[in-house]
């Protein structure tokens, strides 16, 4: 890897994605998402408490960027960050955590960010790692994976990522499941934030009353958290470039 490409991968998320996953099919939407995530990290580092909702159909690459490559890149740029990633169940969240770990232990990653490794210090013992948690030795950074059906009690985050809190349309049609997701957000997610921390919600919209829908409605009513909503429909709704 050339020195110029190494430096670009350290500074630019899209370059990092292409360097660590050369077969990733990049479109304008993915470049735009990377730009928004880079701005999000800058706002977190300035303690501006950013709020971002990205809605997109399934299988369009949103999780690959936002829930896998983005956390790995963040730890390279700012290894002091604490990240919590949540999905509709713990198994999926653990799977994303393992993917982040694989990225961070790859030869390409070690070449881009040679100062960053990962592990987990268990009761003062040697550094190890688990599928649902790891630390950045020598820094304060840490990563935690959780499901909305579980909890993150006692853990803090600078970046809280909620990736598809509802599995599918069948679950979205359940008022009980939608309410459980809402209570997880209000009772667990929001209480785990460090000062100036940010929240990213990445999801497919299955119901008007899902998590994104409730937050958008609150913002419209003037009682929300000022979320920035970015929607990428499968088909353009108005006439647009």
N, C-alpha and C positions, 0 to 999 in steps of 0.2 A: 504494500500500500504506500503510495507516495506521501511525502510530508504534507502536500497541499490537501490531499483527500483526508488525511488524518485530522488536520486542523478544521476542515469544513465539517467533518462528522462530529467534532466536538461542539461546534457552534450552531449547527443546523440539524434539526430533527429529521427532516426528509432525507438529507444526505446520510444520516446515521441509519435510517431505515433501509436505504438502498445498499449501504455498505454491509450491514449485518444480515440482510435478506435480499440478495441480488435478484431473486426471482419474483419479488413483489411487483405486481402490476400497478404502476402509478398513474393516476388520472388527476385532473385538476382538483377534484374534490379532496383527494388525499393530501395534496400540497396545501390546500386551504386549511384542512384540519390541523396539519402540522404547524402552520403559522399561528393558528388560534391557540394551540397547546403551548407553543413557545411563549406567546404573550401571557398566557395563564401562569406559567412558571415565573415569568418576570414579575407579575403582580403579586404572586405568593411571596417572592423574595423581598418585595417592598412592603409586605404585610398589608395588602389592599383588600384581603378577603374576597377574592374573585369567586363568582358563581357562573357555571357554564353548563348548559344542556345541549347535547348533540343528539339529534334524532335522525335515524337512518334505517332503511330496510335491512333485514338479515342478509348475511353473506356479502356484504359490501366492503369489508376490510376495516370497519371502525374499531373493533376490539384489538385487532393486530397492532394498530398504531397506538390507540389510547390506553389500552390495558396491558400491553406487553412491551412494545418498544419504548413508549414514553416513560414508564417507570425506570426502565434500565438506563435510558439516556439521562433522566433526572439525577440518578445516583452518580453518574459520571460527572455531571456538571455541578451538582450540589449534594455531595455525599452526606451532608448533615440532615437531609430531609427525612421525615417520617411519613410513610405512605401506607394507607389502608385501602385495600381493594375489596369490594363486596359484590357478590352476584346473588342470583336467586337461590343458590344452595352452596354449601361449603365445598362440595366436590368440584364444582366448576371453578370456584375461587382458588382452590388449591391447584387445579390444573393450570390456571393462569400464572400462579406463583411459580410453579415448576418451569413454565415457559420463560418467565423473567430470569430465573436462575440459570437456565440453559443459555440464554443470550449473554448473561454476565460472565459465564465461564467459558465462552467461546474464544477462540484465538483472535478473532477480529475485535471483539470487545476489549480484550486485554491489551491489544495493540493501540486502540483508540484511547482507552482510559487505564493506563498501567498502574495508577495509584489506587485503584478501587478493586476490592475483593468482596466476598460475602461470607457470612457465617452466622452463628447464633451462640451467644455465651450463656451456657446453662449453669446457673448458681455459681458463677465465678470460675467455672472450669474452662476447658479448652473450647475454642471457637468451633461450632458445628452449625448445621442448618437443618431446617425442617420444611415440610411441604407447605405449611401454613405460616411460616415466620422465618425471617433471617435478618441479620444485622450487617452493617458495613464496618468491619473491624478498623479501629483507628479513628473512626468518626462517630457521630451521634445518630447516623441514619439507620432506619429500620423499615422493614416491610412486613405487613400483616395481611393475611387473607381471611375472609369471613363470609358467612352466608347471612342473608336477611333473617333466616330462621334461627340464627345463633346470636351471639353478642360480641361486643368489643369492649367490655367493661375494663376500665383501668388502663386502656391504651389511648395514646394521643396521636394526632396526625396533623401534618402541615398540608398534605394533599389527601383528600378523601375521594376515592373513585367509586362510583356506583354504576356497575355495568350490567344492564338488563336485569333489574330487580324482579321482573315478572317473566316467567319462562315462555309462555305462549298465550294465544287468545283464550283458550279454555280457562287458564288461571286468571287472566285479566277479567273475565266475565264474572268472577267470584267476588262479591262485595267483601267477604271476609279476608281473602288474600290481599285485595287492594288496601284494606284497612290495616292489615298486619304490616305491609310494606310502609305505609304512612307512619305507623307508630314506631317502626324501626328507625325511620328517618328522623322523627322528632325526638324520640327518647334515647336513641343510641348515637346515630351519626352526628347530629348537630352538637351533642354534648362532648364529643371526642376531639373537637377542633382546638388547635393551638391558636394563640392570638395572630390574626392576619391570615389564617389558613384558608384554603380554597376547596370547593366541592365541584367535582365534575360528574355529571349524570349522562351516561351514554345508554341509549335504549331504542328499541323498536316500539313505536306507538301502537298498542293493541286496544286501548280504551281511552275515552275522553277523560275519565276520572282516574287515570293511572297517576304515578308519582309526578311525572312531568306535567300532566294536566292540572293537578292540584296546585303545584308551585306556580305555573303560569297564571292560573286564575287568581291566586293571591297577589301576584305582582300587578295584574290588571286592576285589582281592587285597591291597590295602594298599601297593602299590608304584608307584602312579600319581602324577599331578600335581594331583589334586583338581579334576577337571573338573566343571563344573556342566552337567548334561545337561537340555536342554529339548526335549521331543518333542511335535510337533503332528501326530498321525495324520490321514489324510484322513477317516476315520470314527472316532468315539469308541469306544475299546476297553472301558472300564468305563462305568457309568452316571454321567454328570457333567453339570453345567450347560452 
